Amino acid sequence: MNQITIKMSGNERGSGRDTALALAVSEDPRFLLPSFSSEILCDLEFSLAERSFSTELKLCKDYVQTVFGPDGHGFCQYLDMAESRRPSMILVMGGDNQVADAIYQSLKTRYHGDELKYELESHKKRLWDFEAQCYGLNIPVMRWHVDPFQRLLSTAHKVLTGASLFQYAPRPMDHERELVATSLLFRGVGIKTLIPVIDQYRLALIPRGDYAKPIEEMPGVGKVRAKAINERIVMYYGANR
């Protein structure tokens, strides 16, 4: 199995996030332990073969400052990620409550009373707009408070190796379509009675007379449908005699 490599910005050394990431990686054999690099644009860069995935890490306090600060730091970071032309995201290390508290802490000394309430609501909605804009620009902002690094590893793996929802597909009972069809054929015979029958026999189509037109020649039946129907045909003439 090819393992995913991780580069972490040297600015993260000693932040505590480096240790938390390394701990998460040590329990996930899909990844190699991260190494520090001064050459990457974001805090994290995941790589596998020719593909890469970048992530910018934000504490809630830093996230609020990034978006609302006068230097347009959030916009500049967006430009770096967009110009790299690789999948990217911003990971906020906290949930809605933690972000709301960070907004409050940034405003409480400048505003009071109704004015503070107004600014809190205004900043909250501006953050929503920032996140909606980022989502529309294919650089989502994720607020993850619980196990953020384990969730990040799972996301990075799917981005780099390909995603599939097949394991979440419905799991019908064996021969379920046949079972339903058979129950319609035999009035008064219940599903439980028919289950062992379907285990031993399958439904088939047989000619009604001495000749039956090939499925492919029937109106409205294309190649794909004809192939599916032909799998059920047994060429046995004289069954009704």
C-alpha positions in Angstrom: 0.0 0.0 0.0 1.4 3.4 -1.0 1.4 5.7 2.0 0.4 9.3 1.9 3.2 11.8 2.8 2.6 14.9 4.9 4.6 18.1 5.0 3.9 20.6 7.8 4.9 24.2 7.9 7.9 24.9 10.1 5.7 27.6 11.7 3.7 24.8 13.3 6.7 23.4 15.2 6.0 23.4 18.9 2.4 24.6 18.4 0.9 21.5 19.9 -0.8 20.8 16.6 2.3 19.1 15.3 2.1 16.7 18.2 -1.6 16.1 17.8 -1.2 15.4 14.1 1.7 13.0 14.7 -0.4 11.1 17.2 -3.3 10.8 14.8 -0.9 9.6 12.0 0.8 7.1 14.3 -2.6 5.3 14.5 -3.3 5.4 10.8 -1.2 3.2 8.5 -2.3 5.0 5.4 0.0 7.9 6.2 3.7 8.5 6.9 4.7 10.6 9.8 4.8 14.3 8.9 8.0 16.2 8.3 8.5 20.0 8.5 9.0 22.1 5.4 9.5 25.8 4.7 8.6 25.4 1.1 4.8 24.8 1.3 2.2 27.6 1.1 -0.2 26.2 3.6 0.2 24.7 7.0 -0.2 21.1 5.7 0.4 19.4 2.4 -0.7 15.8 1.8 0.8 14.0 -1.3 0.3 10.7 -3.1 1.9 10.1 -6.4 1.2 13.2 -8.5 -1.7 14.4 -6.4 -1.7 16.9 -3.5 -4.1 18.3 -1.0 -3.5 21.5 1.1 -4.9 22.5 4.4 -4.7 25.7 6.4 -5.1 25.3 10.1 -6.8 27.9 12.2 -7.5 28.2 15.9 -10.8 30.0 16.4 -9.2 33.2 17.6 -6.8 33.2 14.5 -9.7 32.4 12.2 -11.7 35.4 13.3 -8.7 37.6 13.0 -7.9 36.2 9.5 -11.3 37.0 8.2 -11.9 40.4 9.9 -8.3 41.7 10.1 -7.5 44.8 8.1 -4.7 43.2 6.2 -7.0 40.9 4.2 -5.0 37.8 5.3 -7.9 35.5 4.6 -8.2 36.7 1.0 -4.4 36.3 0.5 -4.5 32.8 1.8 -7.4 32.0 -0.5 -5.3 33.3 -3.5 -2.4 31.1 -2.5 -4.6 28.0 -2.4 -6.5 28.9 -5.6 -3.4 29.6 -7.6 -1.9 26.2 -6.5 -4.7 24.5 -8.5 -4.9 21.6 -6.0 -7.7 20.6 -3.7 -7.6 22.7 -0.5 -9.5 23.5 2.6 -9.4 25.6 5.8 -9.7 23.7 9.0 -11.0 25.7 12.0 -10.0 23.9 15.2 -13.3 24.3 16.9 -17.0 24.2 16.4 -19.7 26.8 16.2 -19.7 27.6 20.0 -15.9 28.1 20.1 -16.1 30.4 17.0 -18.9 32.4 18.6 -16.8 32.8 21.8 -13.8 33.9 19.7 -16.0 36.6 18.1 -17.2 37.7 21.5 -13.7 37.9 22.9 -12.6 40.1 19.9 -15.4 42.6 20.4 -16.2 42.7 24.1 -13.7 45.5 24.9 -14.8 47.7 22.0 -18.6 47.4 22.2 -21.2 47.2 24.9 -24.9 46.6 25.4 -27.0 46.7 22.3 -24.1 47.8 20.1 -22.2 44.6 21.2 -25.3 42.5 20.4 -25.5 44.1 16.9 -21.8 43.6 16.2 -21.9 39.9 17.4 -24.8 39.2 15.0 -23.1 41.1 12.2 -19.8 39.3 12.6 -21.5 35.9 12.8 -23.3 36.5 9.5 -20.2 37.9 7.8 -18.4 34.7 8.8 -21.2 32.7 7.3 -20.8 34.7 4.1 -17.1 34.1 4.0 -17.6 30.4 4.4 -20.3 30.3 1.7 -18.0 32.2 -0.6 -15.1 29.8 0.1 -17.4 26.8 -0.5 -18.5 28.3 -3.8 -14.8 28.7 -4.8 -14.1 25.1 -3.9 -12.1 25.8 -0.8 -14.4 24.7 2.0 -14.1 26.0 5.6 -14.6 23.1 8.1 -15.3 23.8 11.8 -14.2 20.6 13.6 -14.1 20.6 17.3 -14.1 16.8 18.0 -11.1 14.8 16.7 -10.2 17.3 14.0 -7.0 15.6 12.9 -8.5 12.1 12.6 -11.3 13.7 10.4 -8.7 15.5 8.4 -6.8 12.3 7.7 -9.9 10.6 6.5 -10.7 13.6 4.2 -7.2 13.8 2.8 -7.2 10.0 2.1 -10.5 10.2 0.1 -9.4 13.3 -1.8 -6.1 11.7 -2.9 -7.2 8.1 -3.5 -10.8 8.7 -4.8 -14.1 8.7 -3.0 -16.9 6.2 -3.2 -20.2 5.8 -1.4 -20.6 2.1 -2.5 -20.2 0.8 1.1 -23.3 2.9 2.0 -25.5 1.6 -0.8 -28.7 -0.2 0.2 -28.2 -3.9 1.1 -31.3 -5.6 -0.3 -32.2 -9.2 0.7 -30.7 -11.8 -1.6 -32.9 -12.3 -4.7 -35.2 -9.6 -3.5 -36.5 -8.6 -6.9 -37.2 -12.3 -7.8 -38.9 -12.7 -4.5 -41.2 -9.8 -5.1 -42.0 -11.0 -8.6 -42.7 -14.5 -7.5 -45.0 -13.4 -4.7 -47.1 -11.6 -7.4 -47.3 -14.8 -9.4 -48.6 -17.1 -6.7 -51.7 -15.8 -4.8 -51.8 -16.8 -1.2 -48.2 -17.9 -1.0 -46.3 -15.8 1.5 -42.8 -14.3 1.4 -41.5 -16.7 4.1 -42.7 -19.7 2.1 -41.1 -18.4 -1.1 -37.6 -17.6 0.3 -36.4 -21.3 0.3 -37.9 -21.7 -3.2 -36.0 -18.8 -4.6 -32.8 -20.1 -3.0 -33.2 -23.2 -5.2 -34.9 -21.9 -8.3 -34.7 -18.7 -10.4 -37.5 -17.1 -12.4 -37.1 -17.5 -16.2 -38.8 -16.5 -19.4 -39.7 -19.3 -21.8 -41.4 -19.0 -25.2 -45.2 -19.2 -25.1 -45.5 -20.9 -28.5 -43.5 -22.7 -31.1 -41.6 -19.5 -32.0 -40.7 -16.4 -30.0 -39.3 -13.3 -31.6 -35.8 -12.4 -30.3 -35.8 -9.7 -27.7 -33.5 -7.5 -29.8 -36.2 -7.3 -32.5 -39.0 -6.1 -30.2 -39.9 -2.4 -30.3 -38.6 -0.1 -27.5 -36.0 -2.6 -26.3 -32.4 -1.4 -26.8 -29.2 -3.3 -26.5 -28.8 -2.7 -22.7 -32.3 -3.8 -21.9 -32.2 -6.7 -24.3 -29.0 -8.0 -22.6 -30.6 -7.9 -19.1 -33.8 -9.6 -20.3 -31.9 -12.3 -22.3 -30.2 -13.3 -19.0 -33.6 -14.6 -17.9 -34.6 -16.4 -21.0 -34.6 -20.2 -21.2 -35.2 -21.5 -24.8 -37.6 -24.3 -23.9 -40.4 -24.8 -26.4 -43.6 -26.7 -25.7 -43.7 -25.9 -22.0 -47.5 -25.1 -22.2 -48.5 -28.3 -24.1 
